[in-house]
Amino acid sequence: MEARFQEILNHIKQPKEIRLNNMLDPFFLGADEEEMTADILFCTQEWEWNQRNEIHGGAIASMFDTAMGVCAAAFQGQGSVSTADLQVSFIRPFLSGAFIFSTQITSMGKTLIRATCVAREKQSGKIVATASGTFVPFKK
Ligand SMILES: CCCCCCCCCC(=O)SCCNC(=O)CCNC(=O)[C@H](O)C(C)(C)COP(=O)(O)OP(=O)(O)OC[C@H]1O[C@@H](n2cnc3c(N)ncnc32)[C@H](O)[C@@H]1OP(=O)(O)O
């Protein structure tokens, strides 16, 4: 399973051009295949700041999209996915540092893959945001 995650992360970070997934720089920490859970780390960067030097909500939503999308693709086993919907709750501001995004695939359906994700500040373990998302295997 680790090899599958690394393959997907290398694939989405591989292009030389400036792309959002390259810039967010997700780092795989670990996964449990039976439980369909995985942890992905993001280290905050200055370009993600808003006007108060917090991480912009759009960047946080992108981290959730990438974390859950990578998990959906990895546990699905082959190919890629598209995001059908994404809901985010911003609980505490993301200040500088590292954040662990823990995804749970809650349903691996015939057409839809449903996921939830909890983001915690690495240093304190405090929950800073939660999200849910729906993903569809990419058919093109
Ligand atoms: C000029 C206009 C420009 C407009 C365009 C720019 C748009 C930019 C949009 C953004 O990107 S904003 C960034 C994304 N959103 C967040 O980071 C919001 C994070 N969530 C919160 O701060 C609160 O949940 C929220 C204000 C939305 C709701 O208030 P609550 O009453 O539910 O929470 P509360 O005020 O009790 O704060 C929750 C926790 O956050 C902590 N907190 C809040 N602000 C903090 C802060 N600044 N620094 C450190 N901790 C902070 C607060 O201490 C508390 O910790 P504890 O539970 O441990 O006590």
The ligand as an SDF file (V2000), in Angstrom:
LIG
                    3D

 59 61  0  0  0  0  0  0  0  0999 V2000
  -10.4300   42.3300    4.4560 C   0  0  0  0  0  0  0  0  0  0  0  0
  -11.3780   41.2460    3.9830 C   0  0  0  0  0  0  0  0  0  0  0  0
  -10.6520   40.2190    3.1670 C   0  0  0  0  0  0  0  0  0  0  0  0
  -11.5920   39.1330    2.7930 C   0  0  0  0  0  0  0  0  0  0  0  0
  -10.9400   38.1370    1.8760 C   0  0  0  0  0  0  0  0  0  0  0  0
   -9.9570   37.2440    2.6070 C   0  0  0  0  0  0  0  0  0  0  0  0
  -10.6080   35.9680    2.9240 C   0  0  0  0  0  0  0  0  0  0  0  0
   -9.6160   35.0880    3.6720 C   0  0  0  0  0  0  0  0  0  0  0  0
  -10.3920   33.9280    4.1770 C   0  0  0  0  0  0  0  0  0  0  0  0
   -9.4880   33.0340    4.9490 C   0  0  0  0  0  0  0  0  0  0  0  0
   -8.6610   32.3880    4.3940 O   0  0  0  0  0  0  0  0  0  0  0  0
   -9.6660   32.8990    6.6760 S   0  0  0  0  0  0  0  0  0  0  0  0
   -8.6380   31.4680    7.0910 C   0  0  0  0  0  0  0  0  0  0  0  0
   -9.4420   30.1990    7.2170 C   0  0  0  0  0  0  0  0  0  0  0  0
  -10.3020   30.2420    8.3640 N   0  0  0  0  0  0  0  0  0  0  0  0
   -9.8120   30.0680    9.6260 C   0  0  0  0  0  0  0  0  0  0  0  0
   -8.6390   29.9020    9.8590 O   0  0  0  0  0  0  0  0  0  0  0  0
  -10.8380   30.0940   10.7220 C   0  0  0  0  0  0  0  0  0  0  0  0
  -10.4410   29.1700   11.8650 C   0  0  0  0  0  0  0  0  0  0  0  0
  -11.5620   29.0210   12.7930 N   0  0  0  0  0  0  0  0  0  0  0  0
  -11.7420   29.9030   13.8300 C   0  0  0  0  0  0  0  0  0  0  0  0
  -10.9600   30.8050   14.1060 O   0  0  0  0  0  0  0  0  0  0  0  0
  -13.0020   29.7070   14.6180 C   0  0  0  0  0  0  0  0  0  0  0  0
  -13.4540   28.3710   14.5520 O   0  0  0  0  0  0  0  0  0  0  0  0
  -14.1320   30.6050   14.1470 C   0  0  0  0  0  0  0  0  0  0  0  0
  -13.7690   32.0720   14.3550 C   0  0  0  0  0  0  0  0  0  0  0  0
  -14.4630   30.3640   12.6760 C   0  0  0  0  0  0  0  0  0  0  0  0
  -15.4070   30.2460   14.9100 C   0  0  0  0  0  0  0  0  0  0  0  0
  -15.3150   30.6590   16.2510 O   0  0  0  0  0  0  0  0  0  0  0  0
  -15.6850   29.6840   17.4520 P   0  0  0  0  0  0  0  0  0  0  0  0
  -16.4390   30.4840   18.4360 O   0  0  0  0  0  0  0  0  0  0  0  0
  -16.2860   28.4090   16.9850 O   0  0  0  0  0  0  0  0  0  0  0  0
  -14.2340   29.3160   17.9690 O   0  0  0  0  0  0  0  0  0  0  0  0
  -13.3400   30.0750   19.0680 P   0  0  0  0  0  0  0  0  0  0  0  0
  -13.3650   31.5620   18.8640 O   0  0  0  0  0  0  0  0  0  0  0  0
  -13.6950   29.5340   20.3890 O   0  0  0  0  0  0  0  0  0  0  0  0
  -11.8840   29.5840   18.6350 O   0  0  0  0  0  0  0  0  0  0  0  0
  -11.6420   28.1840   18.4600 C   0  0  0  0  0  0  0  0  0  0  0  0
  -10.2190   27.9150   18.8730 C   0  0  0  0  0  0  0  0  0  0  0  0
   -9.3500   28.5990   17.9590 O   0  0  0  0  0  0  0  0  0  0  0  0
   -8.4270   29.3870   18.6970 C   0  0  0  0  0  0  0  0  0  0  0  0
   -8.0830   30.5780   17.9440 N   0  0  0  0  0  0  0  0  0  0  0  0
   -8.9340   31.4140   17.3080 C   0  0  0  0  0  0  0  0  0  0  0  0
   -8.2460   32.4150   16.7320 N   0  0  0  0  0  0  0  0  0  0  0  0
   -6.9540   32.2200   16.9990 C   0  0  0  0  0  0  0  0  0  0  0  0
   -5.7500   32.8950   16.6630 C   0  0  0  0  0  0  0  0  0  0  0  0
   -5.7580   33.9830   15.9200 N   0  0  0  0  0  0  0  0  0  0  0  0
   -4.6000   32.3830   17.1030 N   0  0  0  0  0  0  0  0  0  0  0  0
   -4.5670   31.2700   17.8340 C   0  0  0  0  0  0  0  0  0  0  0  0
   -5.6700   30.5600   18.1780 N   0  0  0  0  0  0  0  0  0  0  0  0
   -6.8450   31.0420   17.7720 C   0  0  0  0  0  0  0  0  0  0  0  0
   -9.1780   29.7510   19.9650 C   0  0  0  0  0  0  0  0  0  0  0  0
   -8.2740   30.1040   21.0070 O   0  0  0  0  0  0  0  0  0  0  0  0
   -9.8930   28.4300   20.2590 C   0  0  0  0  0  0  0  0  0  0  0  0
   -8.9770   27.5140   20.8490 O   0  0  0  0  0  0  0  0  0  0  0  0
   -9.3630   26.7040   22.1840 P   0  0  0  0  0  0  0  0  0  0  0  0
  -10.5820   25.8720   21.8060 O   0  0  0  0  0  0  0  0  0  0  0  0
   -8.1570   25.8700   22.4580 O   0  0  0  0  0  0  0  0  0  0  0  0
   -9.6570   27.7360   23.2120 O   0  0  0  0  0  0  0  0  0  0  0  0
  1  2  1  0
  2  3  1  0
  3  4  1  0
  4  5  1  0
  5  6  1  0
  6  7  1  0
  7  8  1  0
  8  9  1  0
  9 10  1  0
 10 11  2  0
 10 12  1  0
 12 13  1  0
 13 14  1  0
 14 15  1  0
 15 16  1  0
 16 17  2  0
 16 18  1  0
 18 19  1  0
 19 20  1  0
 20 21  1  0
 21 22  2  0
 21 23  1  0
 23 24  1  0
 23 25  1  0
 25 26  1  0
 25 27  1  0
 25 28  1  0
 28 29  1  0
 29 30  1  0
 30 31  2  0
 30 32  1  0
 30 33  1  0
 33 34  1  0
 34 35  2  0
 34 36  1  0
 34 37  1  0
 37 38  1  0
 38 39  1  0
 39 40  1  0
 39 54  1  0
 40 41  1  0
 41 42  1  0
 41 52  1  0
 42 43  1  0
 42 51  1  0
 43 44  2  0
 44 45  1  0
 45 46  1  0
 45 51  2  0
 46 47  1  0
 46 48  2  0
 48 49  1  0
 49 50  2  0
 50 51  1  0
 52 53  1  0
 52 54  1  0
 54 55  1  0
 55 56  1  0
 56 57  2  0
 56 58  1  0
 56 59  1  0
M  END
$$$$
